[in-house]
Amino acid sequence: GIFAQYANFGWSPSADDPEVTDRPLLDRWILSRLCAVESVVDDELQRFDATAAARALMDFVSEDVANWYVRLSRARFYEVDGADNRAAFATLHEVLLVVSRLLAPFAPFVSDWIHRALAGESVHLADFTRPDADTRDAALEAAMAEVRALANLGRAAREEAGIKVRQPLARLVCVAGSAEPALLDGLVPLLVTELNVKAVE
């Protein structure tokens, strides 16, 4: 729904969209996760385990796309002119396009409607998986997993202390795991926003 609503501002795929390597870490992360779920769904269906394939796809859409990527990117969808805005639209467009293809064996009609709206052709005429989709970034996925775990712990600590998220706090002091420090540094702004703190140490 959010893509259709905000794409009405005038975005459509074009050469003006930044290359994946030039997009923010959040975009590169969700595209890496997209590659992962694409591989899992394909592998599970090759093994005739439709339940595991559908569960992996649903978890991805619910947890990674809706509850993390779209929620943290919401402000990026209010404009279409900036490189950051175009990166967000291009990224979400690709995610929805691939998800509609992966969804086609389970929900042939709604997936076809989504795919036609995004690509102008039937999902059932498209390749199920992308041949050149091996663009996973394991280090980035690990770093984001650390950030998401810290966000969950931070929300739990706030709840235990009775301090709502809308009340800003001066700082968060935490211990990260084994993720690459440079990647963690680049993801700290997400943690600042998510937990409404002014600084993270």
N, C-alpha and C positions, 0 to 999 in steps of 0.2 A: 504494500500500500504506500509506504513512504517513498519508494522510488517513483511510482506513477504520479504521486502528488507533487514532488519537488522537480521532477524532470519537466513538468509543465512550464517551469521557468525558462525553458528554452535549450536545455542540453540535449545533444545527440552525439553519438560517437564521431570523432573526427581526428585528423592529424594533430589538432591542438591539444589533445589529451596527453599528459606526460607519460613517458615510458615508465614501465614498472619499476625499473631501477632508480628512477628519479622521484618516485612517490614516497610519502611518509611511511614510517615503519609500520604503522597500523594497517595501511593498505597492503604492504608487502606481506605482513603476517597473515591476513585473511586469505590472500591468494595462495600462500604456502599451505594453509590449512585446507583450502579448496582442493589443491592437488592431492593432499593426503586422503581426504574423504572420497575423492574421485577414484583413487586407487583401491581403497577399502571396499567401496560399493561394487566396483567391477570384480574384484577378487571374490567377494562373498557370493555374488550372482553366478560367477563361474563355478562355484562350489554348490550352487543351487540352494544357498541359505538366504532366502529372500527376507526372512525376519531380521537377521543380523545386518543385512544391507540397508533395509528400511530404517532400522534403529540408528545406525551410524549417520545416515542422512538427516533424520529428524533431530538427533542430538546436535549435529553441526548447525542446522538452521536455527534451532532454538537457542543453544548456548553460545556458539561462536558468532553467528551472524546477527541475530536479533538482540540478545542480551549483552553483547559486548561491542561488536563492530558498529552496528547501526546506532546504538545508544550513545557511544562515545563520538560518533561522527555526525550526529544530528545537526550541529551548527554549521557543518561544512556543506549542507544541502540547501542553504538559503540563497546562495548565489551560484552563478554558472560561469562567471568570467575569469576568476582567478585560477591559477594552476592547481592550487590545493582543492578547490571546489571541483574542477574537472577531473582531478585524480580520484576523488571520492565517488563521483558519478560513474566514471569508467570502471572503477573497481567493483562497485555494487552491481553494475550492469553485467560484468563478466560472471560474477558470483551467481546472480539470478539465472543467467543463461545456462550455465553449467548445471546448476541445481535442477532446472526444469528438465534437462536431458536425463539426469540421473533419476528424476522422479517419474519419468515417462512409463516405465514398466509397471509402476504401482498405481499411478493416477493418470491414465492416458489423456483424459479430456482436459482437465485443468492445466496439466503441464503443456499441452498443445496450445491452449489459449494464451498462457504466459509466454511461451516461446514465439508464437506468432506476433504478439505485441512487441517483443523485444528485438526479434530478428527478421520478422516479415515472412517466415516460412514455417512449415510444420515441423514440430520436434521429431516426428517420426521419419523425417527425411534427413535429419542431421546425424552426424557421427555420435555414437553414445559417449565416447571419451575422446579427449584431444590427444593427438599423436605426439605433440610437442609440449606436453603439460608437466614435464619433470622439472619443476622450478621450486622444489621444496627448499626451505631454509631451516634446517634443524636447529641451528643456534638461535635464530630469532624465535622459533616456536618455543624453545626451552626458556628463553628470557621472558617471553610473554606469559608463559605458565607461571613463572615466579611472580610476576607482577599481579596476575590474577589471584594467586594464592595470598599475596600480601594484602590485596584489596579485600578479600574475604575475611582475613584475620583482622584487618583494620575496622571493618564494619562490625564484626563481632565484638571487638574491644569497645567501640563506641556504644554499642547496645548494652553491653555489660555495665558500662559507666553511666548509662542513661543520658548520653550526649548525642543528640540527633545530628545527622549528616549535614543538615543545613546550617549548623553552627560551625563557623570556621575554627580551626585549631592552628596553633603556631607551627608545630612541626610533628613529623612522624619519624621515629627512630626505629629502624628495623634491620634485620639481618637477612640478606639475600643468599640464595644457594650458590650453585656452581655455574650459574649463567655468566656469559661474557660481560664484564663490567661496562664496556663501551655500549653494548646493546641495552643493558639495564639503564644506563644514563640517558639514553635516547627515549626510553619508555617511562621515565620518572614523571614527565608531565601528565601522563595518563593517570598515574597513581595520585598525583596532586589533585587533579580534577575529580577523580572518583571518590576520594576520601575528604575532600574539601580541607586540605591542609596547605599551609603557606610554604613549607619546606619539607624535604625528605632527606634524612641522613642515613 
